[in-house]
C-alpha cells in the first residue's frame, strides 16, 4: 500500500472514533419505554400497552397498573431491549397507565390515540 492509502484509512478510522465518542449516547442503566394506545371506533375500542426495557440492565417486577380496581400485569424480568405488548383488563378506566419497577422507575402516561384521517374508518 502506498502512503496516501494508509493515511486515508487512518483518517477514516479517526473520524469514525470521534463520531462514536461524541455522538453515541450511552444507554442508561435503568430506563423504560411506555406507550399506552387506544383506538376508539364506533363499534369497538382497541387498546394495547407497549412496555420496553431501553436500559442496559434487566428490570425486575415490572408492574403495569391500569388504574381503578383493575388487576395489574406483573412482568417478573424484562431484559434489555425486550418488549411486551399487553392488553388492559376489561374493567380498566383507559385513562392512563403507571409502570413501576424494583429498580425505582415510576412512569405514568395517558393513553394516546392515532390521528383520525379523512376517509378512514372511525374518522
Secondary structure by P-SEA (a helix, b strand, c coil): ccaaaaaaaaaaaaaaaaaaaccccccccbbbbbbbbbbbcccbbbbbbbbbcccccccccbbbbcccccbbbbcccccccbbbbbbccccccccbbbbbcccbbbbbbcccccccccccccc
